[in-house]
Amino acid sequence: MRKVAIRSLNVGKPIELPFGNKRATTGILKKPISKPVYLTTVNFNGDGQGDLIHHGGIDKAVCAYPAEHYSYWEEQLGRALPYGAFGENLTLEGLTEIDVCIGDSFQIGEAIVQVSQPRQPCYKLGLLYERKDMPLLVQNSGFTGFYFRVLQEGMVSPSDELIRLHSQEKAISVAEANRIMHHDKSDLNAVQRIIEVNELSANWRKTFERRLEGNEVDTRERLSGER
């Protein structure tokens, strides 16, 4: 089985950044740490989110991003990017959006985590890179990363590997979830399939249920919300 390595374990408390004539509070600025840290059901110790309505919580306790995508974004942005540049807690190698499914679970150090949904980039990513189109670029590229919920708390070290414990039998990958959400909105059969995945986050489930009811929330509204 392909190894999944942590290339960087990143945490950061919320800070304020300029946003037009206002200021925005965000936890997107994460810095690598070198020592083990305790993972709770809501975040790593020393980490935090600026907007607890749209970020964090049980379903989005840990944000993961594939290290494989960094070269693509460095070319797109014309600059070198340090790990943690997308606000992720875990920069992972060996686990991209096509490799992992909603509901898959992993051992990581003492903790056990489970994939809950793709990462939905918000305007603060555009703020960080001074590009308003950045959230949409990330969404359309499919290089979104994904969230873990925490099934078992425990210490996690930057040197740990992720060990797959369970693969969800319905096998809807993060890449497929992104396709259903953003690109093939009329594929209601696929919407029904993903709703049947019990481990799907409450937020994404609600959006898909609205789609089946013909009352979908506009994509621009979603992009304004999540990290």
N, CA, C and O of each residue as an XYZ file, in Angstrom:
908
protein
N       0.847     -1.207      0.000
C       0.000      0.000      0.000
C       0.877      1.250      0.000
O       1.903      1.304      0.678
N       0.466      2.228     -0.752
C       1.215      3.467     -0.851
C       1.286      4.176      0.501
O       0.270      4.335      1.178
N       2.480      4.597      0.889
C       2.642      5.300      2.155
C       2.109      6.727      2.061
O       2.220      7.382      1.024
N       1.535      7.188      3.155
C       1.075      8.570      3.241
C       1.896      9.254      4.326
O       1.742      8.959      5.511
N       2.762     10.163      3.917
C       3.678     10.828      4.842
C       3.220     12.249      5.129
O       2.637     12.912      4.271
N       3.487     12.703      6.334
C       3.273     14.105      6.679
C       4.516     14.874      6.267
O       5.601     14.650      6.803
N       4.353     15.775      5.321
C       5.472     16.626      4.927
C       5.576     17.847      5.835
O       6.659     18.405      6.017
N       4.448     18.256      6.400
C       4.473     19.384      7.328
C       3.217     19.355      8.182
O       2.118     19.118      7.681
N       3.387     19.600      9.482
C       2.286     19.730     10.430
C       2.221     21.198     10.816
O       3.174     21.738     11.377
N       1.088     21.851     10.515
C       1.017     23.307     10.577
C      -0.126     23.762     11.488
O      -1.231     23.223     11.428
N       0.149     24.748     12.321
C      -0.887     25.321     13.184
C      -0.744     26.836     13.186
O       0.286     27.382     12.792
N      -1.801     27.499     13.636
C      -1.757     28.955     13.742
C      -3.031     29.504     14.334
O      -4.125     29.042     14.009
N      -2.897     30.485     15.197
C      -4.048     31.155     15.788
C      -4.550     32.253     14.840
O      -3.778     32.769     14.032
N      -5.839     32.613     14.934
C      -6.390     33.658     14.063
C      -5.700     35.004     14.268
O      -5.333     35.377     15.382
N      -5.537     35.712     13.163
C      -5.026     37.087     13.199
C      -5.909     37.941     12.295
O      -6.731     37.415     11.544
N      -5.737     39.260     12.368
C      -6.477     40.174     11.497
C      -5.609     40.570     10.312
O      -4.421     40.855     10.461
N      -6.232     40.582      9.115
C      -5.559     41.030      7.901
C      -6.388     42.128      7.242
O      -7.611     42.136      7.382
N      -5.742     43.064      6.520
C      -6.502     44.090      5.801
C      -7.384     43.458      4.738
O      -6.971     42.529      4.044
N      -8.612     43.974      4.615
C      -9.535     43.491      3.597
C     -10.328     44.685      3.098
O     -11.375     45.022      3.652
N      -9.812     45.340      2.021
C     -10.427     46.569      1.533
C     -10.341     47.642      2.600
O      -9.260     47.936      3.110
N     -11.478     48.223      2.935
C     -11.526     49.236      3.979
C     -11.762     48.634      5.359
O     -11.901     49.355      6.347
N     -11.805     47.326      5.414
C     -12.076     46.648      6.677
C     -10.910     45.733      7.025
O      -9.872     45.742      6.364
N     -11.099     44.959      8.058
C     -10.128     43.947      8.436
C     -10.853     42.621      8.636
O     -11.980     42.586      9.130
N     -10.197     41.538      8.249
C     -10.805     40.217      8.361
C      -9.990     39.364      9.323
O      -8.760     39.349      9.267
N     -10.678     38.662     10.194
C     -10.017     37.753     11.117
C      -9.949     36.371     10.475
O     -10.967     35.832     10.042
N      -8.751     35.802     10.414
C      -8.580     34.526      9.721
C      -7.519     33.665     10.405
O      -6.566     34.177     10.992
N      -7.703     32.372     10.317
C      -6.714     31.426     10.818
C      -5.962     30.757      9.684
O      -5.382     29.688      9.873
N      -5.961     31.369      8.507
C      -5.370     30.737      7.324
C      -3.843     30.706      7.364
O      -3.220     29.915      6.655
N      -3.239     31.560      8.187
C      -1.777     31.604      8.246
C      -1.274     30.541      9.223
O      -1.273     30.746     10.437
N      -0.854     29.422      8.681
C      -0.352     28.313      9.486
C       1.170     28.225      9.334
O       1.716     28.496      8.265
N       1.836     27.844     10.415
C       3.286     27.685     10.404
C       3.651     26.260     10.804
O       3.021     25.686     11.692
N       4.671     25.680     10.151
C       5.105     24.328     10.508
C       5.623     24.257     11.937
O       6.251     25.195     12.430
N       5.355     23.137     12.594
C       5.903     22.881     13.915
C       6.726     21.600     13.845
O       6.515     20.766     12.965
N       7.661     21.450     14.772
C       8.585     20.320     14.724
C       8.357     19.312     15.843
O       8.975     18.247     15.841
N       7.487     19.621     16.795
C       7.262     18.740     17.936
C       5.861     18.129     17.873
O       4.971     18.680     17.225
N       5.665     16.990     18.546
C       4.322     16.400     18.613
C       3.326     17.364     19.246
O       3.683     18.178     20.097
N       2.068     17.257     18.816
C       1.018     18.129     19.324
C      -0.260     17.310     19.498
O      -0.491     16.344     18.771
N      -1.076     17.701     20.455
C      -2.296     16.949     20.747
C      -3.409     17.370     19.794
O      -3.646     18.558     19.577
N      -4.084     16.370     19.232
C      -5.219     16.615     18.352
C      -6.505     16.321     19.107
O      -6.723     15.197     19.560
N      -7.355     17.331     19.240
C      -8.648     17.178     19.893
C      -9.727     16.969     18.831
O      -9.427     16.910     17.639
N     -10.963     16.860     19.260
C     -12.055     16.654     18.305
C     -12.355     17.905     17.488
O     -13.118     17.832     16.525
N     -11.780     19.042     17.843
C     -12.053     20.267     17.085
C     -10.826     20.882     16.423
O     -10.970     21.636     15.460
N      -9.629     20.584     16.910
C      -8.424     21.103     16.253
C      -7.166     20.604     16.962
O      -7.232     19.951     18.004
N      -6.024     20.930     16.369
C      -4.745     20.722     17.040
C      -4.574     21.795     18.110
O      -4.990     22.937     17.913
N      -3.973     21.442     19.228
C      -3.622     22.462     20.204
C      -2.715     23.497     19.548
O      -1.762     23.152     18.849
N      -3.024     24.765     19.784
C      -2.254     25.837     19.164
C      -2.817     26.308     17.847
O      -2.285     27.237     17.239
N      -3.900     25.674     17.390
C      -4.526     26.057     16.133
C      -5.861     26.738     16.413
O      -6.386     26.654     17.523
N      -6.406     27.412     15.406
C      -7.702     28.055     15.575
C      -8.228     28.587     14.258
O      -7.496     28.678     13.273
N      -9.512     28.939     14.250
C     -10.173     29.505     13.078
C     -10.749     30.866     13.433
O     -11.205     31.091     14.554
N     -10.721     31.767     12.462
C     -11.217     33.113     12.710
C     -12.723     33.223     12.638
O     -13.306     34.105     13.269
N     -13.367     32.349     11.884
C     -14.816     32.384     11.672
C     -15.372     31.010     12.008
O     -15.365     30.107     11.171
N     -15.848     30.856     13.227
C     -16.297     29.547     13.685
C     -17.675     29.173     13.142
O     -18.155     28.068     13.392
N     -18.312     30.075     12.406
C     -19.581     29.733     11.761
C     -19.316     28.887     10.522
O     -20.007     27.897     10.282
N     -18.313     29.278      9.733
C     -18.027     28.595      8.470
C     -16.813     27.678      8.531
O     -16.634     26.840      7.648
N     -15.978     27.818      9.550
C     -14.745     27.048      9.643
C     -14.718     26.230     10.928
O     -15.423     26.529     11.892
N     -13.894     25.196     10.918
C     -13.711     24.421     12.123
C     -14.940     23.606     12.495
O     -15.826     23.380     11.671
N     -14.978     23.176     13.728
C     -16.068     22.333     14.188
C     -15.745     20.863     14.009
O     -14.676     20.512     13.509
N     -16.660     20.011     14.415
C     -16.433     18.574     14.422
C     -16.110     18.033     13.026
O     -15.189     17.230     12.876
N     -16.848     18.459     12.015
C     -16.658     17.922     10.658
C     -15.430     18.482      9.950
O     -14.982     17.919      8.951
N     -14.882     19.582     10.457
C     -13.737     20.222      9.788
C     -12.636     20.526     10.801
O     -12.103     21.634     10.861
N     -12.318     19.516     11.586
C     -11.320     19.708     12.639
C      -9.909     19.850     12.080
O      -9.094     20.597     12.621
N      -9.624     19.132     10.996
C      -8.280     19.111     10.414
C      -8.385     19.329      8.908
O      -9.138     18.638      8.220
N      -7.625     20.291      8.408
C      -7.568     20.543      6.970
C      -6.291     19.915      6.423
O      -5.199     20.177      6.926
N      -6.433     19.083      5.385
C      -5.285     18.415      4.771
C      -5.138     18.860      3.324
O      -6.127     19.092      2.629
N      -3.888     18.976      2.881
C      -3.635     19.387      1.489
C      -2.482     18.575      0.926
O      -1.463     18.405      1.595
N      -2.627     18.064     -0.312
C      -1.567     17.245     -0.914
C      -0.329     18.060     -1.297
O      -0.425     19.097     -1.953
N       0.811     17.572     -0.877
C       2.078     18.218     -1.251
C       2.293     18.161     -2.758
O       2.999     19.001     -3.316
N       1.688     17.172     -3.423
C       1.853     17.006     -4.867
C       1.371     18.219     -5.656
O       1.813     18.430     -6.785
N       0.473     19.020     -5.085
C      -0.096     20.152     -5.821
C       0.764     21.418     -5.745
O       0.520     22.377     -6.478
N       1.748     21.424     -4.880
C       2.503     22.663     -4.668
C       3.218     23.139     -5.925
O       3.254     24.340     -6.190
N       3.787     22.228     -6.703
C       4.513     22.640     -7.911
C       3.567     23.321     -8.904
O       3.954     24.270     -9.585
N       2.330     22.833     -8.982
C       1.341     23.442     -9.874
C       1.069     24.887     -9.458
O       1.065     25.790    -10.294
N       0.844     25.099     -8.167
C       0.506     26.448     -7.711
C       1.712     27.386     -7.745
O       1.562     28.590     -7.951
N       2.892     26.837     -7.546
C       4.080     27.680     -7.662
C       4.235     28.189     -9.093
O       4.652     29.327     -9.310
N       3.901     27.352    -10.056
C       3.948     27.780    -11.458
C       2.850     28.793    -11.746
O       3.093     29.787    -12.430
N       1.648     28.557    -11.234
C       0.529     29.466    -11.471
C       0.763     30.832    -10.835
O       0.421     31.859    -11.420
N       1.340     30.843     -9.647
C       1.514     32.089     -8.901
C       2.876     32.732     -9.121
O       3.094     33.882     -8.738
N       3.792     31.990     -9.740
C       5.109     32.533    -10.017
C       5.931     32.805     -8.787
O       6.668     33.790     -8.727
N       5.808     31.925     -7.789
C       6.550     32.128     -6.546
C       6.682     30.802     -5.809
O       5.876     29.890     -5.995
N       7.702     30.710     -4.980
C       7.866     29.538     -4.128
C       6.871     29.609     -2.985
O       6.574     30.687     -2.471
N       6.361     28.457     -2.594
C       5.357     28.398     -1.542
C       5.830     27.485     -0.418
O       6.214     26.344     -0.673
N       5.809     27.965      0.814
C       6.153     27.096      1.940
C       4.969     26.200      2.272
O       3.823     26.562      2.007
N       5.238     25.040      2.848
C       4.153     24.180      3.275
C       3.285     24.917      4.304
O       3.789     25.665      5.142
N       1.995     24.691      4.221
C       1.037     25.429      5.029
C       0.462     26.620      4.291
O      -0.361     27.357      4.834
N       0.899     26.811      3.036
C       0.506     27.997      2.267
C      -0.969     28.030      1.921
O      -1.476     29.078      1.523
N      -1.675     26.916      2.061
C      -3.106     26.886      1.759
C      -3.944     26.781      3.026
O      -5.117     26.410      2.988
N      -3.316     27.116      4.146
C      -4.039     27.114      5.411
C      -4.286     25.727      5.954
O      -5.116     25.545      6.846
N      -3.560     24.724      5.416
C      -3.790     23.349      5.849
C      -3.020     23.024      7.121
O      -1.939     23.560      7.366
N      -3.594     22.140      7.920
C      -2.904     21.632      9.106
C      -1.920     20.531      8.743
O      -0.843     20.432      9.330
N      -2.295     19.701      7.770
C      -1.444     18.592      7.357
C      -1.123     18.718      5.873
O      -2.023     18.668      5.034
N       0.149     18.881      5.551
C       0.602     18.778      4.169
C       1.025     17.337      3.966
O       2.008     16.883      4.553
N       0.278     16.609      3.126
C       0.459     15.165      2.986
C       1.042     14.796      1.630
O       0.746     15.432      0.619
N       1.865     13.771      1.623
C       2.370     13.217      0.372
C       1.890     11.773      0.254
O       2.096     10.961      1.155
N       1.245     11.467     -0.876
C       0.754     10.115     -1.100
C      -0.738      9.977     -0.934
O      -1.255      8.861     -0.899
N      -1.452     11.101     -0.831
C      -2.900     11.036     -0.649
C      -3.541     12.263     -1.297
O      -3.712     13.298     -0.653
N      -3.894     12.134     -2.579
C      -4.557     13.235     -3.282
C      -6.064     13.005     -3.295
O      -6.560     12.013     -2.760
N      -6.773     13.928     -3.909
C      -8.237     13.868     -3.935
C      -8.775     12.626     -4.632
O      -9.880     12.176     -4.327
N      -8.011     12.069     -5.561
C      -8.480     10.858     -6.251
C      -8.167      9.589     -5.460
O      -8.694      8.519     -5.767
N      -7.315      9.704     -4.446
C      -6.870      8.542     -3.682
C      -7.697      8.272     -2.437
O      -7.565      7.209     -1.830
N      -8.540      9.207     -2.048
C      -9.221      9.106     -0.761
C     -10.708      9.359     -0.941
O     -11.115     10.195     -1.747
N     -11.513      8.626     -0.182
C     -12.968      8.725     -0.293
C     -13.589      9.279      0.979
O     -13.024      9.161      2.067
N     -14.757      9.882      0.825
C     -15.515     10.343      1.979
C     -15.797      9.133      2.880
O     -16.349      8.129      2.428
N     -15.417      9.240      4.140
C     -15.636      8.151      5.081
C     -14.429      7.293      5.343
O     -14.442      6.501      6.285
N     -13.370      7.416      4.541
C     -12.142      6.663      4.807
C     -11.551      7.128      6.138
O     -11.595      8.316      6.458
N     -11.004      6.202      6.905
C     -10.417      6.557      8.198
C      -8.954      6.141      8.250
O      -8.535      5.197      7.582
N      -8.182      6.873      9.066
C      -6.740      6.680      9.155
C      -6.268      6.817     10.594
O      -6.797      7.613     11.370
N      -5.270      6.028     10.928
C      -4.521      6.219     12.177
C      -3.417      7.211     11.895
O      -2.715      7.097     10.890
N      -3.259      8.186     12.777
C      -2.175      9.148     12.649
C      -1.631      9.398     14.050
O      -2.245     10.108     14.846
N      -0.483      8.815     14.343
C       0.007      8.841     15.708
C      -0.973      8.114     16.607
O      -1.360      6.980     16.324
N      -1.377      8.767     17.694
C      -2.358      8.192     18.614
C      -3.791      8.454     18.169
O      -4.722      7.846     18.699
N      -3.980      9.344     17.208
C      -5.317      9.788     16.810
C      -5.858      8.964     15.649
O      -5.106      8.338     14.902
N      -7.172      8.981     15.517
C      -7.849      8.377     14.366
C      -8.722      9.458     13.740
O      -9.498     10.125     14.424
N      -8.580      9.618     12.423
C      -9.324     10.658     11.705
C     -10.105     10.038     10.556
O      -9.812      8.931     10.106
N     -11.115     10.787     10.090
C     -12.005     10.293      9.035
C     -12.320     11.427      8.060
O     -12.612     12.549      8.475
N     -12.258     11.126      6.769
C     -12.533     12.148      5.740
C     -14.019     12.501      5.757
O     -14.873     11.615      5.733
N     -14.319     13.787      5.797
C     -15.712     14.233      5.901
C     -16.216     14.982      4.673
O     -17.400     14.896      4.347
N     -15.338     15.719      3.984
C     -15.734     16.493      2.802
C     -14.504     17.092      2.145
O     -13.449     17.168      2.774
N     -14.617     17.525      0.871
C     -13.545     18.319      0.271
C     -13.420     19.662      0.989
O     -14.353     20.128      1.642
N     -12.264     20.258      0.850
C     -12.077     21.611      1.370
C     -12.738     22.591      0.400
O     -12.577     22.477     -0.815
N     -13.477     23.547      0.946
C     -14.137     24.575      0.138
C     -13.393     25.889      0.358
O     -13.539     26.496      1.419
N     -12.598     26.349     -0.616
C     -11.822     27.576     -0.411
C     -12.718     28.809     -0.326
O     -13.745     28.894     -1.000
N     -12.314     29.752      0.506
C     -13.109     30.976      0.650
C     -12.304     32.198      0.209
O     -11.159     32.077     -0.227
N     -12.908     33.355      0.327
C     -12.308     34.598     -0.161
C     -10.996     34.928      0.543
O     -10.179     35.673      0.002
N     -10.781     34.384      1.740
C      -9.564     34.710      2.483
C      -8.320     34.132      1.820
O      -7.216     34.633      2.033
N      -8.487     33.086      1.020
C      -7.373     32.574      0.229
C      -6.991     33.591     -0.841
O      -5.811     33.789     -1.129
N      -7.994     34.230     -1.424
C      -7.735     35.302     -2.376
C      -7.096     36.500     -1.712
O      -6.239     37.163     -2.297
N      -7.513     36.778     -0.486
C      -6.932     37.870      0.282
C      -5.457     37.611      0.552
O      -4.630     38.516      0.444
N      -5.135     36.383      0.901
C      -3.760     36.019      1.221
C      -2.841     36.207      0.025
O      -1.705     36.655      0.178
N      -3.333     35.864     -1.183
C      -2.485     35.932     -2.374
C      -2.800     37.138     -3.259
O      -2.280     37.261     -4.368
N      -3.650     38.015     -2.757
C      -4.019     39.239     -3.472
C      -4.553     38.925     -4.866
O      -4.254     39.613     -5.841
N      -5.356     37.859     -4.925
C      -6.021     37.451     -6.162
C      -7.451     37.056     -5.816
O      -7.683     36.032     -5.173
N      -8.399     37.868     -6.244
C      -9.787     37.590     -5.919
C     -10.282     36.289     -6.533
O     -11.218     35.667     -6.029
N      -9.632     35.877     -7.647
C     -10.084     34.662     -8.321
C      -9.471     33.390     -7.739
O      -9.752     32.293     -8.221
N      -8.645     33.525     -6.716
C      -7.945     32.357     -6.188
C      -8.890     31.266     -5.684
O      -8.657     30.098     -5.996
N      -9.935     31.576     -4.927
C     -10.838     30.501     -4.493
C     -11.449     29.733     -5.662
O     -11.567     28.508     -5.611
N     -11.837     30.450     -6.714
C     -12.433     29.788     -7.874
C     -11.398     28.962     -8.631
O     -11.716     27.886     -9.136
N     -10.154     29.458     -8.715
C      -9.087     28.700     -9.360
C      -8.857     27.374     -8.637
O      -8.707     26.330     -9.272
N      -8.832     27.423     -7.316
C      -8.636     26.203     -6.527
C      -9.806     25.255     -6.741
O      -9.614     24.057     -6.952
N     -11.004     25.790     -6.687
C     -12.195     24.960     -6.871
C     -12.200     24.296     -8.248
O     -12.454     23.096     -8.357
N     -11.923     25.061     -9.285
C     -11.992     24.527    -10.645
C     -10.846     23.571    -10.962
O     -10.987     22.688    -11.808
N      -9.720     23.744    -10.290
C      -8.580     22.856    -10.525
C      -8.832     21.463     -9.959
O      -8.245     20.485    -10.421
N      -9.700     21.374     -8.967
C      -9.906     20.112     -8.271
C      -8.871     19.859     -7.195
O      -8.964     18.880     -6.455
N      -7.876     20.746     -7.106
C      -6.818     20.606     -6.100
C      -7.253     21.320     -4.813
O      -6.664     22.325     -4.416
N      -8.269     20.790     -4.189
C      -8.908     21.482     -3.064
C      -8.377     21.064     -1.707
O      -8.437     21.835     -0.750
N      -7.852     19.837     -1.619
C      -7.598     19.277     -0.306
C      -8.901     18.765      0.298
O      -9.919     18.689     -0.390
N      -8.871     18.416      1.569
C     -10.058     17.828      2.194
C      -9.974     17.974      3.709
O      -8.929     18.318      4.262
N     -11.096     17.706      4.361
C     -11.181     17.804      5.816
C     -11.269     16.434      6.462
O     -11.809     15.486      5.892
N     -10.721     16.357      7.676
C     -10.897     15.204      8.552
C     -11.735     15.609      9.759
O     -11.583     16.715     10.276
N     -12.607     14.729     10.204
C     -13.138     14.795     11.569
C     -12.279     13.870     12.421
O     -11.610     12.982     11.892
N     -12.293     14.068     13.728
C     -11.459     13.284     14.634
C     -12.323     12.269     15.368
O     -13.235     12.637     16.107
N     -12.031     10.990     15.160
C     -12.756      9.922     15.832
C     -12.117      9.557     17.163
O     -12.796      9.100     18.082
N     -10.817      9.761     17.261
C     -10.094      9.476     18.504
C      -9.010     10.521     18.691
O      -8.167     10.703     17.813
N      -9.022     11.200     19.807
C      -8.010     12.201     20.103
C      -6.662     11.545     20.412
O      -6.596     10.358     20.733
N      -5.589     12.336     20.309
C      -4.276     11.808     20.665
C      -3.146     12.670     20.145
O      -3.366     13.645     19.427
N      -1.937     12.298     20.516
C      -0.749     13.022     20.080
C      -0.418     12.663     18.635
O      -0.521     11.509     18.222
N      -0.018     13.680     17.883
C       0.391     13.505     16.486
C       1.754     14.166     16.311
O       1.979     15.288     16.764
N       2.655     13.451     15.645
C       3.998     13.964     15.412
C       4.191     14.281     13.932
O       3.620     13.602     13.078
N       4.988     15.305     13.616
C       5.280     15.599     12.203
C       5.953     14.439     11.478
O       5.940     14.395     10.248
N       6.536     13.507     12.210
C       7.207     12.366     11.584
C       6.282     11.169     11.385
O       6.713     10.147     10.852
N       5.022     11.275     11.801
C       4.083     10.161     11.670
C       3.678      9.933     10.217
O       3.733     10.843      9.389
N       3.273      8.707      9.927
C       2.629      8.375      8.666
C       1.160      8.099      8.925
O       0.780      7.739     10.039
N       0.328      8.267      7.901
C      -1.082      7.911      8.005
C      -1.255      6.456      7.599
O      -0.767      6.026      6.554
N      -1.947      5.717      8.427
C      -2.219      4.303      8.160
C      -3.712      4.152      7.907
O      -4.521      4.453      8.784
N      -4.082      3.691      6.723
C      -5.496      3.553      6.395
C      -6.103      2.406      7.211
O      -5.613      1.277      7.182
N      -7.162      2.716      7.927
C      -7.837      1.722      8.753
C      -9.093      1.167      8.093
O      -9.440      0.000      8.272
N      -9.771      2.022      7.328
C     -11.056      1.619      6.744
C     -11.285      2.391      5.454
O     -11.034      3.594      5.389
N     -11.762      1.693      4.427
C     -12.160      2.326      3.171
C     -13.676      2.264      3.052
O     -14.264      1.188      3.149
N     -14.304      3.406      2.843
C     -15.766      3.463      2.757
C     -16.232      2.644      1.550
O     -15.744      2.831      0.435
N     -17.172      1.746      1.784
C     -17.576      0.806      0.739
C     -18.255      1.485     -0.448
O     -18.211      0.956     -1.558
N     -18.880      2.638     -0.242
C     -19.535      3.337     -1.357
C     -18.524      4.049     -2.246
O     -18.837      4.409     -3.381
N     -17.325      4.249     -1.740
C     -16.160      4.691     -2.531
C     -16.433      5.920     -3.395
O     -16.211      5.890     -4.605
N     -16.909      6.990     -2.785
C     -17.032      8.273     -3.492
C     -15.833      9.128     -3.105
O     -15.744      9.624     -1.981
N     -14.913      9.293     -4.047
C     -13.672      9.996     -3.759
C     -13.923     11.486     -3.531
O     -14.977     12.020     -3.876
N     -12.931     12.133     -2.945
C     -13.002     13.589     -2.785
C     -13.084     14.252     -4.150
O     -13.806     15.236     -4.317
N     -12.354     13.728     -5.126
C     -12.418     14.274     -6.489
C     -13.823     14.142     -7.063
O     -14.321     15.068     -7.703
N     -14.466     12.997     -6.840
C     -15.829     12.793     -7.319
C     -16.806     13.710     -6.591
O     -17.731     14.243     -7.203
N     -16.609     13.895     -5.304
C     -17.468     14.807     -4.546
C     -17.353     16.224     -5.089
O     -18.357     16.927     -5.206
N     -16.133     16.650     -5.423
C     -15.951     17.971     -6.033
C     -16.675     18.065     -7.373
O     -17.298     19.082     -7.678
N     -16.590     17.004     -8.169
C     -17.282     17.005     -9.468
C     -18.788     17.178     -9.279
O     -19.420     17.987     -9.958
N     -19.343     16.420     -8.364
C     -20.787     16.487     -8.140
C     -21.200     17.866     -7.624
O     -22.220     18.413     -8.042
N     -20.406     18.418     -6.720
C     -20.758     19.708     -6.126
C     -20.623     20.860     -7.116
O     -21.510     21.709     -7.203
N     -19.522     20.896     -7.862
C     -19.183     22.105     -8.608
C     -19.383     22.039    -10.115
O     -19.605     23.073    -10.746
N     -19.309     20.844    -10.712
C     -19.231     20.775    -12.166
C     -20.410     20.094    -12.843
O     -20.835     20.534    -13.911
N     -20.941     19.051    -12.264
C     -22.056     18.316    -12.870
C     -23.270     18.384    -11.960
O     -23.721     17.380    -11.410
N     -23.780     19.591    -11.818
C     -24.846     19.828    -10.840
C     -26.165     19.162    -11.204
O     -27.025     18.973    -10.344
N     -26.328     18.807    -12.475
C     -27.577     18.174    -12.893
C     -27.557     16.655    -12.711
O     -28.553     15.983    -12.981
N     -26.433     16.120    -12.256
C     -26.305     14.675    -12.060
C     -26.941     14.310    -10.718
O     -26.244     14.103     -9.724
N     -28.261     14.235    -10.705
C     -28.983     13.992     -9.456
C     -28.820     12.558     -8.967
O     -28.961     12.295     -7.772
N     -28.526     11.634     -9.868
C     -28.243     10.265     -9.424
C     -26.985     10.239     -8.562
O     -26.926      9.546     -7.547
N     -25.985     11.002     -8.981
C     -24.751     11.083     -8.199
C     -25.003     11.788     -6.874
O     -24.444     11.406     -5.846
N     -25.847     12.818     -6.896
C     -26.204     13.516     -5.662
C     -26.837     12.540     -4.674
O     -26.512     12.547     -3.486
N     -27.731     11.712     -5.170
C     -28.378     10.734     -4.304
C     -27.361      9.745     -3.737
O     -27.466      9.343     -2.579
N     -26.379      9.352     -4.547
C     -25.369      8.404     -4.085
C     -24.523      9.000     -2.966
O     -24.217      8.327     -1.982
N     -24.151     10.260     -3.125
C     -23.270     10.844     -2.110
C     -24.032     11.118     -0.815
O     -23.449     11.062      0.267
N     -25.314     11.409     -0.914
C     -26.118     11.603      0.291
C     -26.198     10.305      1.102
O     -26.344     10.333      2.324
N     -26.102      9.188      0.415
C     -26.173      7.894      1.094
C     -24.898      7.540      1.857
O     -24.864      6.547      2.584
N     -23.856      8.346      1.696
C     -22.624      8.142      2.462
C     -22.817      8.785      3.828
O     -22.832     10.010      3.946
N     -22.962      7.976      4.838
C     -23.292      8.484      6.174
C     -22.240      9.427      6.735
O     -22.548     10.317      7.528
N     -20.992      9.223      6.316
C     -19.893     10.016      6.880
C     -19.753     11.402      6.244
O     -18.928     12.198      6.691
N     -20.537     11.701      5.217
C     -20.489     13.032      4.594
C     -20.818     14.100      5.629
O     -21.695     13.905      6.470
N     -20.113     15.235      5.568
C     -20.331     16.310      6.537
C     -21.760     16.834      6.470
O     -22.413     16.771      5.428
N     -22.227     17.345      7.586
C     -23.586     17.880      7.659
C     -23.779     19.046      6.702
O     -24.853     19.201      6.122
N     -22.749     19.866      6.531
C     -22.846     21.036      5.671
C     -23.038     20.650      4.206
O     -23.913     21.181      3.523
N     -22.209     19.717      3.734
C     -22.347     19.294      2.332
C     -23.626     18.495      2.125
O     -24.257     18.599      1.074
N     -24.007     17.714      3.099
C     -25.259     16.970      2.975
C     -26.439     17.926      2.803
O     -27.322     17.692      1.978
N     -26.444     18.992      3.582
C     -27.530     19.973      3.504
C     -27.595     20.607      2.120
O     -28.679     20.787      1.564
N     -26.431     20.944      1.567
C     -26.387     21.542      0.229
C     -26.935     20.581     -0.822
O     -27.715     20.984     -1.685
N     -26.531     19.321     -0.754
C     -27.008     18.333     -1.731
C     -28.505     18.064     -1.563
O     -29.212     17.868     -2.551
N     -28.980     18.053     -0.343
C     -30.417     17.849     -0.128
C     -31.216     19.004     -0.718
O     -32.295     18.796     -1.274
N     -30.690     20.216     -0.598
C     -31.346     21.377     -1.205
C     -31.361     21.255     -2.726
O     -32.322     21.651     -3.387
N     -30.271     20.696     -3.269
C     -30.222     20.528     -4.721
C     -31.306     19.564     -5.183
O     -31.965     19.805     -6.194
N     -31.487     18.497     -4.462
C     -32.542     17.546     -4.820
C     -33.921     18.179     -4.717
O     -34.844     17.822     -5.450
N     -34.041     19.120     -3.796
C     -35.322     19.814     -3.615
C     -35.478     20.989     -4.575
O     -36.518     21.648     -4.591
N     -34.431     21.254     -5.384
C     -34.492     22.367     -6.330
C     -34.271     23.714     -5.701
O     -34.748     24.728     -6.210
N     -33.540     23.737     -4.576
C     -33.334     24.986     -3.840
C     -31.871     25.133     -3.481
O     -31.532     25.385     -2.325
N     -30.989     24.973     -4.483
C     -29.555     24.989     -4.243
C     -29.059     26.371     -3.865
O     -29.522     27.378     -4.402
N     -28.107     26.414     -2.932
C     -27.430     27.654     -2.581
C     -26.451     28.000     -3.690
O     -25.732     27.129     -4.179
N     -26.418     29.255     -4.088
C     -25.546     29.681     -5.163
C     -24.078     29.450     -4.823
O     -23.660     29.633     -3.680
N     -23.286     29.040     -5.846
C     -21.870     28.761     -5.642
C     -21.148     29.963     -5.055
O     -20.281     29.788     -4.199
N     -21.469     31.163     -5.482
C     -20.782     32.346     -4.983
C     -21.001     32.521     -3.500
O     -20.105     32.994     -2.800
N     -22.162     32.155     -3.001
C     -22.433     32.243     -1.568
C     -21.555     31.273     -0.811
O     -21.037     31.617      0.251
N     -21.367     30.039     -1.339
C     -20.522     29.067     -0.672
C     -19.078     29.537     -0.652
O     -18.382     29.378      0.350
N     -18.621     30.123     -1.771
C     -17.235     30.566     -1.819
C     -16.963     31.688     -0.833
O     -15.819     31.873     -0.418
N     -17.981     32.440     -0.448
C     -17.784     33.527      0.490
C     -17.640     33.024      1.900
O     -17.246     33.777      2.790
N     -17.956     31.751      2.125
C     -18.020     31.263      3.484
C     -16.829     30.466      3.947
O     -16.178     30.854      4.917
N     -16.514     29.354      3.282
C     -15.589     28.395      3.884
C     -14.140     28.729      3.640
O     -13.777     29.466      2.722
N     -13.311     28.139      4.525
C     -11.878     28.427      4.520
C     -11.229     27.989      3.209
O     -10.022     28.156      3.032
